[in-house]
Amino acid sequence: MVAWDLCVLGAGPAGYAAAMRAHDLGKRVVLVERGRVGGAGIHSGALSSKTMWHLSNDYAIAKQTDRGYRAPGGVEASYSSVTECVRRAVAERRALLDHQLEALSRPSANGGVVTLLRGEARFTSPYTIEVKKSDGSCERVEAKNFLVATGSRPRVPDGISIDGDVVVTSDHIESWSHFPESMVIVGAGVIGCEYATMFANFGRTKIHIIDRQPRILPFEDEDVAEEVARSFEASGVTIHRSSKLERLAIENGRVEYVITNADGKSETINVEKALVSIGRVPNTQSLGLESVGVQVEKSGNIVVKDAQSTVPHIWAAGDVTMDIALVNIAELEGRYAVEKMFGLEPRPIHYEALSAIMFLRPEVASVGLNEMKAKEKKIPYRVGVVGNRLVSRNVAMRATRGFVKLLAAKDSNAILGLRVVGPQASSTIQGIAFLIHMKATLSDIDQCVHPHPAIPEGVQECARMLLGRSVLKPDVFGPEGLLRCGEG
Ligand SMILES: Cc1cc2nc3c(=O)[nH]c(=O)nc-3n(C[C@H](O)[C@H](O)[C@H](O)COP(=O)(O)OP(=O)(O)OC[C@H]3O[C@@H](n4cnc5c(N)ncnc54)[C@H](O)[C@@H]3O)c2cc1C
């Protein structure tokens, strides 16, 4: 048996991107996948949920009555037609990945080849894995290098049983047949809040969110989390803040849950469905990693140093390392690991300029530090906030809720981070991600010619305000809460 140059375990964003980078380098790669190519980057994950979010957002906008138009006969949606559209989006993206795998299964001019092998992988020796196929047969694969990119799955708390219909995780939610009339979401992190947003946008479901913390999105600054919470509450979502879930069970085909609130009183509530979203755990439990010397933490994540595990020819990328669970990071880590293992000298991944989006209403996007993180790291900063009501494009869009918030180093004015709460937040942070990467300062934003009218003009105005030269003045709009400067 000729050993492959690289065997990748898992064809999610990390594994797929890694295999493609190894192909660039003329390597012979076997990509092992037990489920669906694309992983949670596509299925029951990033792409599927974002498709549903867009549909729900379009629907909510179409239902608005402040825009001078109304759809004749009203706007209607059924859950099955929404999920059908989600399935089409997923299938399109999946077909694209499959098409490329098919093409690259034939050796390229540089010798690169990627072979997809379907089945469940497990290490049997440091240089060998066994792949168990759906027909029960097994195939042995030998390789010089391995990349473990087997991703993660929803965490399930003790004492709650998931039946996949009445009580679900994000893995099952797309298989519901209708909009539930009511649901409880256990966990107020990003995934829980995103689904709360989608169901609230469709307006057919009474939503309850159980949050152990005093506020949702506890990793974000309070003003960001409060803007989102206000929007939830305005659309009828109940947030049980500082609440402890005592019991959640299926009773007569519905969900009954008991919580203890901050005041010590307990409450029993009955809803149609429950979504449990309290984080994710790495898929490392049955890979035989410990038997070949790879160190795995108690929480299940593979211990890595610069993408390399404790066994030098076994690498890891994406959710299995569980530091950050995002598609963009998984892909970067997969590509980085491949470049390192084949002797290139890639630039280290710049985690400081990490960009992330939360698909809420309003949309929230972040890059770099927020105030909480800056304080934690003891980095002196100045902060500026500009309300979207002051930005022409927001006014034109009739979407003036939210704000942009820019952080810069107190001594040098170097840009440290940005939060955008409002439409097009995800596109707006991109320019700032680049500027942080380039170690730019507030003056660079001030002097750059921005398009008009455009959402990033709010960021420019924010930089100018911190430099004491904004067009609209804090003395005038500060008292109205639309312009604000501070430091920490
Ligand atoms: C509901 C939801 C929404 C999300 N939204 C976003 C978002 O908007 N933006 C964002 O950046 N991220 C988002 N994420 C996170 C993102 O999907 C993950 O961080 C990303 O998919 C991780 O990529 P990965 O390759 O590490 O793992 P995965 O995507 O989990 O892929 C791992 C693959 O390995 C396979 N596998 C597992 N074990 C084995 C084995 N033993 N043998 C062979 N194959 C195996 C699995 O079948 C899977 O295909 C979301 C996740 C969820 C659940």
The ligand as an ORCA input file, in Angstrom:
! r2SCAN-3c Opt
* xyz 0 1
  C     -26.680     26.384     13.596
  C     -25.274     26.826     13.322
  C     -25.029     28.041     12.740
  C     -23.732     28.465     12.474
  N     -23.542     29.680     11.892
  C     -22.284     30.085     11.595
  C     -22.067     31.319     10.921
  O     -22.992     32.051     10.607
  N     -20.801     31.671     10.625
  C     -19.735     30.892     10.970
  O     -18.598     31.262     10.669
  N     -19.915     29.717     11.614
  C     -21.153     29.299     11.938
  N     -21.350     28.101     12.574
  C     -20.174     27.328     13.015
  C     -19.566     26.543     11.854
  O     -20.556     25.829     11.192
  C     -18.481     25.626     12.367
  O     -17.561     26.359     13.137
  C     -17.727     24.982     11.194
  O     -18.602     24.236     10.398
  C     -16.607     24.095     11.714
  O     -15.980     23.463     10.646
  P     -15.197     22.097     10.859
  O     -14.695     21.693      9.521
  O     -14.247     22.231     11.963
  O     -16.301     21.055     11.390
  P     -17.676     20.552     10.793
  O     -18.315     21.577      9.954
  O     -18.428     20.055     11.985
  O     -17.269     19.330      9.865
  C     -16.716     18.162     10.394
  C     -16.991     17.012      9.447
  O     -16.324     15.852      9.948
  C     -17.154     14.719      9.755
  N     -16.755     13.676     10.711
  C     -16.900     13.688     12.060
  N     -16.357     12.561     12.602
  C     -15.869     11.839     11.568
  C     -15.193     10.586     11.474
  N     -14.907      9.868     12.565
  N     -14.856     10.145     10.259
  C     -15.130     10.856      9.135
  N     -15.774     12.046      9.167
  C     -16.121     12.538     10.365
  C     -18.561     15.264     10.004
  O     -19.530     14.435      9.391
  C     -18.471     16.646      9.354
  O     -18.861     16.630      8.006
  C     -22.640     27.641     12.827
  C     -22.870     26.383     13.403
  C     -24.161     25.978     13.646
  C     -24.392     24.629     14.266
*
